[in-house]
Amino acid sequence: MRHSTSDNSVRVDVPDDWDIWDDGDDDLFVAAAPEEDENEIQPQLLVTRELNAASDSESYMVGNVAFLQTGVADYVGHGSGSFSCDGYDVAWHEFTSSQIGFTLTAISYFIVLGDSAYQFQFKAHPDLFGRWRSSIEAIVRTLTFT
């Protein structure tokens, strides 16, 4: 299913069997993979938008990584990079950290578009991350910008 940010500037295809939590907040929605085990945290794609303070996607990523390195428990970085999507630069960073009492692996995608900065963060239990990573990359590569 096609889902977009509330300002319709970013659209992404989310599989039909994923749950979407969108409380109408202009800056946030969450898409969750199908639940497989009630004792596991569902793999989730968190989408946020904020006013942009960075000049480009890579600078936005660098600022976020600096925060992770100093403000997130048990942070371990696994790599960063970038690619082009719909003619826009998308920076990414993969890491593991403790979140809400669990160790999770995450990959964040950073996009600067006009006066807004977007972060698409996929996170899952480390044992599930590898299995879901190609699916999330396929979702992120459906991004279109208006």
C-alpha positions in Angstrom: 0.0 0.0 0.0 1.2 3.5 -0.8 1.7 5.6 2.3 2.8 9.2 2.6 3.9 11.8 5.1 1.1 14.1 6.1 2.4 16.9 3.9 2.5 14.4 1.0 6.1 15.3 0.2 7.4 11.8 0.7 5.7 8.6 -0.4 6.7 5.0 0.2 5.2 1.6 -0.6 4.6 -0.5 2.5 3.5 -4.1 2.1 -0.2 -4.7 2.6 0.3 -7.1 5.4 2.2 -4.6 7.5 0.4 -2.5 10.2 0.5 1.2 9.9 0.3 3.4 13.0 -0.4 7.0 12.1 -1.9 9.2 14.8 -2.3 12.1 12.5 0.9 13.8 13.8 2.5 15.7 11.0 5.9 14.3 11.7 5.5 10.6 12.3 4.2 7.2 11.2 5.3 3.7 12.0 4.9 0.6 9.8 5.3 -2.8 11.5 6.0 -6.1 9.9 3.6 -8.9 10.6 3.8 -10.3 14.1 5.3 -13.8 14.1 5.7 -14.4 17.8 4.0 -12.6 20.6 7.2 -12.6 22.6 9.2 -10.8 19.9 9.2 -7.1 19.0 7.8 -6.7 15.5 10.4 -5.3 13.1 9.4 -1.7 12.6 9.9 1.2 10.2 9.7 4.5 12.0 9.3 7.6 9.8 10.0 11.1 11.3 10.1 14.6 9.8 11.7 17.6 11.4 12.7 21.1 10.3 16.0 20.9 8.5 19.1 22.2 10.1 21.4 20.4 7.7 22.4 21.3 4.2 22.3 17.8 2.8 21.4 14.2 3.6 25.0 13.2 4.6 25.3 16.2 7.0 21.9 15.2 8.6 23.2 11.7 9.0 26.5 12.8 10.6 24.6 14.9 13.2 22.4 12.0 14.1 25.4 9.6 14.3 27.1 12.0 16.7 24.1 12.0 18.9 24.0 8.1 18.8 27.6 7.9 19.8 27.2 10.1 22.8 23.6 9.7 23.9 22.5 6.1 23.2 23.3 3.2 25.5 25.6 0.5 24.2 25.8 2.1 20.7 27.9 0.2 18.2 28.1 1.5 14.6 28.3 -1.0 11.7 28.7 1.3 8.7 27.4 4.2 6.7 26.9 5.0 3.1 24.6 6.7 0.6 22.7 6.1 -2.6 20.4 8.0 -5.0 16.6 7.5 -5.0 14.2 9.3 -7.2 17.0 11.7 -8.0 17.7 12.6 -4.3 20.7 11.6 -2.1 19.8 9.2 0.7 22.4 8.6 3.4 22.2 5.6 5.7 23.8 4.4 8.9 23.5 0.9 10.6 24.0 0.4 14.3 23.1 -1.8 17.3 22.0 -0.3 20.7 20.0 -0.9 23.8 16.4 0.5 23.4 13.6 0.1 25.8 15.3 -2.8 27.6 16.2 -4.7 24.4 19.2 -4.8 22.1 18.1 -3.9 18.6 19.8 -3.5 15.3 18.8 -0.5 13.2 19.4 1.1 9.9 18.5 4.7 9.5 18.0 6.4 6.1 18.3 10.2 6.0 16.9 12.5 3.4 16.9 16.3 3.2 14.2 17.8 1.1 13.8 21.5 1.1 13.2 22.8 4.6 12.4 19.3 6.0 14.7 16.4 7.0 13.3 12.9 7.1 14.6 9.8 8.9 13.3 6.3 8.0 14.6 4.0 10.7 14.1 0.3 10.5 14.8 -1.6 13.7 14.5 -5.2 14.7 16.0 -7.8 17.1 19.4 -8.7 15.8 18.3 -12.2 15.0 15.5 -10.9 12.8 17.3 -7.9 11.3 19.2 -9.9 8.6 16.1 -11.7 7.5 14.2 -8.4 7.1 16.9 -6.1 5.8 16.4 -6.8 2.1 12.7 -6.2 2.5 13.2 -2.9 4.2 15.7 -1.8 1.6 13.2 -2.6 -1.1 10.6 -0.5 0.7 13.0 2.4 1.1 13.9 2.3 -2.6 10.2 2.9 -3.4 10.5 6.4 -2.0 9.2 9.2 -4.2 9.4 12.9 -3.4 7.2 15.8 -4.5 
